[in-house]
Amino acid sequence: MMNWIPDLLTASRLLLAALIVALGVARGRDAVAMALILAMVAWISDNLDGFMARRIPNRQPSWLGRHEFAVDVVFTWATLAFILLAGFLPWWLGIAYTLLALIVAALVQRKPITIIFLRVIDVTAVLLVLWFYRELGLLLIAFLLTLAAVQWPRLSRDSVTWARTVWGLVRDFLRGRNSVS
């Protein structure tokens, strides 16, 4: 069995993140289509590595497998860097958002909260592509709907878990309880 393929797919997202940032530096808005293609490849690799890793019998997660979520965070923040480098949003907004995310993540230390911050970047990217590049945006929406359909059982289960965790944190905060571990 090829136990190394999920790790290769995870590692590829680090390379794709670096390429997206480099495109933002070198070409800015002229590289939107290429950055979008790289993001789509990254999302496919993210879905494939998890799918494959879960199907390898008795597979112990590698170091990279245990840090796969961190790779996803790096990739998403590379997307934000591209958005800023391409001039779609002002730098101060990206820096403020990053600081807010770091502070909240450090205080709360819950994966679902970090995921919310990641999804804000993803949604922002989708909206910017739709706004400035309508045809590419529609292609992206079709791609994301296809991914959601393929991953629906897992996506719906995880979304409920994340929502419960977030609601529990908000509820505890509103009741004056500190639920930070």
Secondary structure, DSSP 8 states (H G I E B T S, - for coil): --TTHHHHHHHHHHHHHHHHHHHHHHTGGGGHHHHHHHHHHHHHHHHHHHHHHHHSTT----HHHHTHHHHHHHHHHHHHHHHHHTTSS-HHHHHHHHHHHHHHHHHH--HHHHHHHHHHHHHHHHHHHHHH-HHHHHHHHHHHHHHHHHTHHHHHHHHHHHHHHHHHHHHHHHTT-----
